[in-house]
Every structure is written in structure tokens, then in C-alpha cells.
Amino acid sequence: MTSVTTKADAGGTTDEGRDRHTPRVTVRPRRVSWLLVAGVALAALNLRTAITSVGTVLDEITVGLGMSGALAGALTTLPVLCFALFGALTPSLIRRFGEHHVLVGALAALTFGLGLRALVAEPWSFLALSAVALSGGAVGNVLLPTLVKQHFPERVGTMTTLYTTALALGTTIAAAGTVPIEQASGSWQLALGSYAALGAVAAVPWLAVLRHEPPRTDPAESLRLSQVLRTAMGWQSVLFFGTQSTVAYIMFGWFAQMLRDNGMDAASAGGMLSYLTALAVPTSLVLPGLMARARDHRGFVGFFFTAYAVGLAGLWVSPLQGIWVWTTCVGLGMGSFPQALTFFAVRTRTAAGTAAMSATSQSLGYLMAGAGPFLFGLLHEATGSWHAPLGMVAAIVLVNMAVGMLLGRPRYLEDSPRLSSA
């Protein structure tokens, strides 16, 4: 196939001095474009299934495998460790094998890990295969913003909406669907292993477009994690992603328990947590498109901070009275997650820049997030109250807003003087 290329500035500028950063838009057959769209959506649907499917049947897993409390704790900590490690390795894999081949490999690892861990009867094997599955999700986390920037530079908002919404749906499906499958089949192994089928389906469109993979980025034009960390924007992105992930992990882990300690019954507390997580879907549908049409994103940062502030203040003063309002506000504040993912595309000019910024922010950011739930619980245990832990969350949200205001200014990573002089 002979392709025709034109240039389009994803940053919305026509400065000839920045022409070397302008991504190329490839005119390709419509069939290939639709395969890429389907591939992005299906891959995103799978990125959290290895995580959220476990939490709802954790008791069954620990009893069924004879897993100790320490190993169960390791299982719940494994996602952030894998996301940090394999996310950092992704740019090197891209440079060596190309984006499409790496994503096919990631989906294969995810499918293999999900399928085989449901067949083992020994805790260490279950942990090892969980790590295999999580490695695929970690690589996909970094790759999807890169693929969107590479294949759809003029549709960044639309395609980011697609994959962040699919990511939220996949997270919700695995969280809500595992217990019903386990109850219907009588097997938690079958419930967990069933998500391997989604991974296999997601690989199909990427196998079909392997031969349409663009040429690999010239190593001289690629960015390494160490280069990103030499820039102010790089650290702003790391801190923004890390702080929003920390708050999210705290809420996922402790929100329901906090409500139960304040007098809410278990079923209602679980329902409020489900409502909190479900709010990510409408936010993911709307936010990326709005951000793609704007150059300055500080207004979005301010909105999410205000929503957080109202929700946290309500939980501090009167946790159960007005709980629907407080939960809605906190859930809206957690829209800073799709915002962080969108920043990777709208604050870079090239796919290589997107990959580097995504990998750096996610690898270090998830390490930060892993400590959040532990510190939150430690504060609660030490003080016997939820006020000190909520104060910690408020401080993290304040940091998130501060670095978000810096990151939200209309600038691009590739234009950093530290990179230009490197």
C-alpha cells in the first residue's frame, strides 16, 4: 500500500521554527482506520480487569489458595509495582520492537496471565501469573496515549474520550461482574479466568494492522525518562499523575469502610463506592474533547479542585447527611484521572514525546499512589478518627491543584529549553 502523508500540528500552532515537532498524518484505507479505532477501545477495556476482578473475590482467593495475610497484601500491592516497573520499560520496548508489536505482546501477556492464573492451585504461582497479566496492563497504559497521538493527531480529543471511557467501563465491568459470574458458576477461578477472553478479542484488530505499523522513531528523536525528568513540565506531570492516583487509590480502598464506621450499613456503603467509581464514565466521555479544543487547561484543574474541596469538607463535617452530594463532588474531583491521561497528548507535540511523558508520569506516579492507602490507614489507626486521614487527602488535593495549574499552561514538552539544549 502506498500511503500519502500530510502534516498537522497537534499543538494548534504554525510556527515554522517548530516544524520538526509536527506529527505526520497518514492517509490510510478506511478499513485500517476503523480497525485502529476498535483496537484502541478494546485494548483500553482490558487494562484494569486484572486488578478490579480480584478485590471482589479476595476472600475466596485467599481461602482457596491457602494464601497468608502477607501474600494477600502483596497481591493487592502488586498492581502499582507492576505499573511502575513495566511502565518505565515501555519506551525502550517501543524503540526496539515498534508500538503495534509491543501492544500485541502486552495483550498476549495479559491474556496468558489471566487465563493461567485461574488454573493454578498454589499462591506463588498465582502471584507470578498475576504479575504477567499486570505487565500487559502496565505497558498498555503507556502505549494507548502514544498510539492515539501517532495515528489520530487531529482527533486526539475524540480518541482520548474513547479510550478513557472504555478504560472506565472495563474497570466497572470487572468490579461488578466477577461476583455474579462466581455465584452463577460456583467457581471464583472461572470468574477470574473469563476476562482472558476479552484480552484475546482485543488482540485481533492489532494483529490485523501489524503490517500498517508506522516506521519506528529515529532514536535521535526519541525521549528518555531521564530527559523528561530534567524538565519542569516532566516533574509537574509526575506529581499531577501521582497525587491524583494517590487520592483515587485511597478512595477505592477506604471510602466504603469510612462510611460504615460512621453508621452506614455494608450494602449501602458498597453502593456508594460503586456510584463513586461510576462517575468516571461521564467525565471520561466529556473531558478529553473539551481539553483538546482548549489551549489553557487551568480552568479544568480549578473545577476539579473545587469539587474535591466541597466533597471532602462535607465528609469531614457531616459524613452521612448529604452523602450523595459529597460522593458526587469527590467523584467529579476524581475526573483529574482522565485529565492526567489527556495531558500526555495535549502537552506534547509528537508520539515519542507522549510515550516518554506517559511512561515517566505513570511509573513514578504509581509508586507514589501505592503509599497512599497505607498512610491513610496508619493515620486512622493512630488517631482513632477519620479527620486526620481526610486532612491528608485534602493536602494531597492541594498539591495536585498547585502542580496542575503549572501543567495546565499552554506549553509543550518538546519546547523545553532543557531538551533543546540536550
C-alpha positions in Angstrom: 0.0 0.0 0.0 1.3 3.4 -0.9 0.4 6.0 1.7 0.2 9.7 1.4 1.4 11.9 4.3 0.5 15.4 5.3 1.5 17.5 8.3 -0.8 18.6 11.0 0.2 20.5 14.1 -1.4 18.8 17.1 -0.5 21.8 19.2 -2.5 24.1 17.1 0.4 26.4 16.0 2.0 27.1 12.7 5.4 28.3 13.9 7.9 27.2 11.3 10.5 27.0 13.9 8.6 24.1 15.5 8.0 22.2 12.2 10.4 19.4 13.2 8.0 18.6 16.0 4.9 18.4 13.8 3.4 14.9 13.6 2.6 13.4 10.3 -0.9 12.3 9.4 -1.0 9.2 7.3 -3.9 8.8 4.8 -4.8 5.2 5.1 -7.6 2.9 4.0 -10.9 3.4 5.9 -10.8 -0.3 7.0 -7.5 0.2 8.7 -8.7 3.4 10.4 -11.7 1.5 11.9 -9.5 -1.4 13.0 -7.3 1.1 14.8 -10.4 2.7 16.5 -11.7 -0.7 17.5 -8.2 -1.7 18.7 -7.8 1.3 20.9 -11.2 0.8 22.5 -10.8 -3.0 23.1 -7.3 -2.6 24.5 -8.5 0.0 26.9 -11.3 -2.2 28.1 -8.8 -4.7 29.3 -6.3 -2.6 31.2 -7.8 -2.8 34.6 -9.6 -6.3 34.5 -6.6 -8.0 36.2 -6.9 -5.5 39.2 -10.6 -4.9 39.8 -11.7 -8.5 39.3 -9.5 -9.6 42.3 -10.8 -7.3 45.0 -14.4 -8.6 45.0 -13.4 -12.2 45.5 -10.2 -11.7 47.6 -11.6 -13.8 50.5 -12.3 -16.7 48.1 -8.9 -16.5 46.6 -7.0 -16.4 50.0 -9.1 -19.3 51.3 -8.9 -21.3 48.1 -5.2 -21.0 47.7 -4.3 -21.1 51.4 -2.8 -17.6 51.0 -1.3 -16.0 54.1 -2.2 -12.4 55.1 1.2 -11.2 53.9 0.8 -12.8 50.5 -2.8 -11.3 50.2 -1.2 -7.9 51.0 1.4 -8.5 48.3 -1.4 -9.3 45.8 -3.1 -6.0 46.5 0.2 -4.1 46.2 1.3 -5.9 43.1 -0.6 -3.6 40.6 1.2 -0.4 41.5 4.6 -2.1 41.5 4.0 -3.7 38.1 2.6 -0.4 36.7 5.7 1.4 37.9 8.2 -1.1 36.6 6.8 -2.1 33.3 5.5 1.3 32.5 9.1 2.6 32.8 10.3 -0.1 30.4 7.7 0.6 27.7 9.6 3.4 25.8 12.6 1.1 25.4 10.4 -1.7 24.1 8.7 0.7 21.7 12.1 1.8 20.3 13.2 -1.8 19.8 10.0 -3.5 18.5 7.5 -0.8 17.5 4.2 0.2 19.0 1.9 -2.3 17.4 4.1 -5.3 18.1 4.6 -4.2 21.7 0.9 -3.8 22.3 0.2 -7.3 20.8 2.8 -8.7 23.2 1.2 -6.8 26.1 -2.3 -8.1 25.3 -0.8 -11.6 24.9 0.8 -11.3 28.4 -2.5 -10.1 29.8 -4.5 -12.9 28.3 -1.9 -15.6 29.2 -1.7 -14.3 32.8 -5.4 -14.0 33.3 -6.2 -17.4 31.8 -3.4 -19.4 33.5 -3.7 -17.9 37.0 -7.3 -19.3 37.2 -5.9 -22.8 36.7 -3.2 -22.8 39.4 -3.7 -24.1 43.0 -0.6 -22.6 44.6 -0.3 -19.0 45.9 3.1 -18.2 44.5 2.1 -19.3 41.0 -1.0 -17.2 41.3 1.1 -14.1 42.2 3.6 -14.7 39.4 0.9 -15.1 36.8 -0.9 -12.0 38.2 2.3 -10.1 37.6 2.4 -11.3 34.0 -1.2 -10.1 33.4 -0.5 -6.8 35.1 2.6 -6.3 33.0 0.4 -6.3 29.9 -1.9 -3.7 31.5 1.1 -1.5 32.5 2.5 -1.5 29.0 -0.9 -0.7 27.6 -1.4 2.2 30.0 1.7 3.9 28.4 1.0 2.8 24.9 -2.5 4.0 24.3 -1.9 7.7 24.6 1.1 7.2 22.3 -1.0 5.3 19.7 -3.7 8.0 19.8 -1.1 10.7 19.2 0.6 8.7 16.5 -2.5 7.6 14.5 -5.0 10.3 15.3 -3.1 13.6 15.8 -6.1 15.6 14.6 -8.6 13.6 16.7 -6.8 13.5 20.0 -9.8 14.6 22.0 -12.2 12.2 20.4 -9.9 9.2 20.7 -8.8 10.0 24.2 -12.5 10.1 25.1 -12.9 6.7 23.5 -10.1 5.0 25.4 -10.6 6.7 28.8 -14.3 5.8 28.7 -13.5 2.2 27.6 -11.0 2.1 30.5 -13.6 3.2 33.0 -16.2 0.7 31.6 -13.7 -2.1 31.8 -12.9 -1.2 35.4 -16.5 -1.2 36.3 -17.4 -4.4 34.4 -14.6 -6.4 36.2 -15.6 -5.0 39.6 -19.3 -5.5 39.1 -19.3 -8.7 37.1 -16.9 -11.0 38.9 -19.1 -11.9 41.9 -22.2 -12.7 39.7 -20.1 -15.0 37.5 -18.6 -16.6 40.6 -22.1 -17.2 42.1 -23.6 -18.5 38.9 -20.7 -20.9 38.2 -19.7 -21.7 41.7 -16.1 -21.1 40.8 -14.0 -18.0 41.5 -11.4 -19.4 39.2 -13.8 -19.4 36.3 -14.9 -15.9 37.2 -11.3 -14.5 37.1 -10.3 -16.5 34.1 -13.3 -15.4 32.0 -11.6 -12.0 31.4 -8.9 -13.7 29.4 -11.4 -13.9 26.6 -11.6 -10.1 26.4 -7.9 -9.9 26.1 -7.8 -12.4 23.2 -10.5 -10.4 21.4 -8.7 -7.1 21.9 -5.6 -8.5 20.2 -7.4 -9.3 16.9 -7.5 -5.8 15.4 -3.9 -5.2 16.3 -2.8 -8.4 14.6 -4.8 -7.3 11.5 -2.9 -3.9 11.3 0.6 -5.1 12.2 1.8 -4.5 8.6 0.5 -1.0 8.8 2.7 -0.1 11.7 4.5 3.3 11.0 8.3 3.3 10.9 9.9 3.3 14.3 11.0 6.6 15.7 14.6 7.6 15.0 16.5 7.0 18.3 17.9 10.5 17.9 14.3 11.9 18.1 13.1 9.7 20.9 13.0 10.9 24.5 14.2 9.0 27.6 12.7 9.1 31.0 15.9 10.9 32.3 15.4 13.6 29.8 11.8 14.2 30.8 12.9 14.4 34.4 15.3 17.2 33.5 12.3 19.4 32.6 9.9 21.3 34.9 6.9 20.0 32.9 8.1 16.4 33.4 8.1 16.8 37.1 4.8 18.6 37.1 3.2 15.7 35.1 4.7 13.2 37.5 3.4 15.0 40.6 0.0 15.6 39.0 -0.5 12.0 38.0 0.9 10.7 41.3 -1.2 12.9 43.5 -4.5 12.1 41.6 -3.7 8.4 41.6 -2.9 8.5 45.4 -6.3 10.1 46.1 -8.1 7.6 43.8 -6.4 4.6 45.5 -7.3 5.9 48.9 -10.9 6.3 47.9 -11.2 2.9 46.3 -9.7 1.3 49.3 -11.2 3.2 52.3 -14.3 5.1 51.2 -16.8 2.3 52.0 -15.1 1.5 55.3 -15.2 5.1 56.3 -19.0 5.3 55.7 -19.6 2.0 57.6 -17.7 3.4 60.6 -20.0 6.4 60.5 -23.1 4.2 60.7 -23.9 3.2 57.2 -24.7 -0.5 56.5 -22.4 -2.5 54.4 -24.7 -2.8 51.3 -25.3 0.9 51.2 -21.6 1.7 51.6 -20.7 -0.6 48.8 -23.4 1.0 46.7 -21.9 4.5 47.3 -18.5 3.2 46.3 -19.9 1.8 43.1 -21.6 5.2 42.4 -18.3 7.0 43.1 -16.4 4.8 40.6 -19.2 5.0 38.0 -18.9 8.8 37.9 -15.6 8.3 35.9 -17.6 7.2 32.9 -19.5 10.5 32.1 -16.4 12.5 33.0 -14.3 10.4 30.6 -16.9 11.0 27.9 -16.8 14.8 28.1 -13.4 15.9 29.4 -10.9 14.9 26.7 -12.8 16.6 23.9 -13.1 19.8 25.9 -9.4 19.8 26.7 -8.5 19.1 23.1 -10.4 22.3 22.0 -8.7 24.5 24.6 -5.1 25.6 24.9 -5.2 26.7 28.6 -6.4 23.9 30.9 -6.1 25.7 34.3 -9.9 26.2 34.4 -10.4 22.4 34.4 -7.9 22.0 37.2 -9.7 24.6 39.3 -13.1 22.9 38.7 -11.8 19.5 39.9 -10.2 21.1 42.9 -13.4 22.9 43.9 -15.4 19.6 43.6 -12.9 17.8 45.8 -12.9 20.7 48.4 -16.7 20.6 48.7 -16.8 16.8 48.9 -14.0 16.5 51.5 -15.4 19.3 53.6 -18.8 17.6 53.6 -17.3 14.2 54.6 -15.4 16.0 57.4 -18.4 17.9 58.9 -21.3 15.6 58.2 -20.4 12.3 56.5 -23.8 10.7 56.1 -26.1 13.8 55.9 -25.7 14.9 52.3 -23.7 11.8 51.4 -25.0 11.8 47.8 -23.7 15.4 47.3 -20.4 14.6 48.9 -19.9 11.5 46.9 -20.8 13.2 43.7 -18.3 16.0 44.4 -15.5 13.6 45.2 -16.3 11.5 42.2 -16.3 14.6 40.0 -12.9 15.6 41.5 -11.6 12.2 40.5 -12.1 13.4 36.9 -8.5 14.5 37.3 -7.5 11.0 36.2 -8.8 11.3 32.6 -7.4 14.8 32.8 -3.9 13.4 33.6 -4.2 11.0 30.7 -5.3 13.7 28.3 -2.3 15.9 29.4 0.1 13.4 27.9 -1.3 14.1 24.5 -2.1 17.8 24.6 1.1 18.8 26.3 3.4 17.0 23.7 3.9 17.5 20.0 5.0 14.0 19.0 4.2 10.4 19.7 7.7 9.9 21.1 7.1 12.8 23.5 3.7 11.4 24.5 5.3 8.0 25.2 8.1 9.4 27.3 5.8 11.7 29.3 3.3 8.9 29.8 5.9 6.4 30.9 7.7 8.8 33.3 4.5 10.0 34.9 2.8 6.6 35.3 5.9 4.7 36.5 6.8 7.2 39.3 3.2 8.3 39.9 2.0 4.8 40.6 4.9 4.3 43.1 3.5 7.4 44.9 0.0 6.1 44.8 1.0 2.8 46.4 1.9 4.5 49.7 -1.4 6.5 49.9 -3.8 3.8 51.2 -1.2 2.6 53.7 -0.6 6.1 55.2 -4.3 6.8 55.2 -5.0 3.6 57.3 -2.0 4.3 59.5 -3.3 7.8 60.4 -6.8 6.4 61.1 -5.3 3.7 63.4 -3.1 6.2 65.2 -5.8 8.9 65.8 -8.9 6.7 66.0 -10.6 9.3 63.8 -11.2 9.9 60.1 -10.4 13.6 60.4 -6.6 13.3 60.2 -6.7 10.9 57.2 -9.2 13.3 55.4 -6.8 16.1 56.2 -4.0 14.2 54.5 -6.2 13.8 51.4 -7.0 17.5 51.4 -3.3 18.3 51.5 -2.7 15.9 48.5 -5.5 17.5 46.6 -4.0 21.0 47.3 -0.6 19.8 45.8 -2.5 18.3 42.8 -4.2 21.7 42.2 -0.9 23.6 42.5 1.1 21.5 40.0 -2.0 21.2 37.8 -2.1 25.0 37.5 1.5 24.9 36.3 0.9 22.0 33.9 -2.3 23.5 32.6 -0.5 26.4 30.9 -0.3 26.3 27.1 3.2 24.8 26.6 4.7 21.6 25.1 7.3 19.2 26.5 9.4 19.2 23.4 9.8 23.0 23.6 11.6 22.8 27.0 15.0 24.6 26.9 16.4 21.6 28.8 15.5 19.3 25.9 16.5 21.8 23.2 20.0 22.1 24.7 20.4 18.3 25.3 
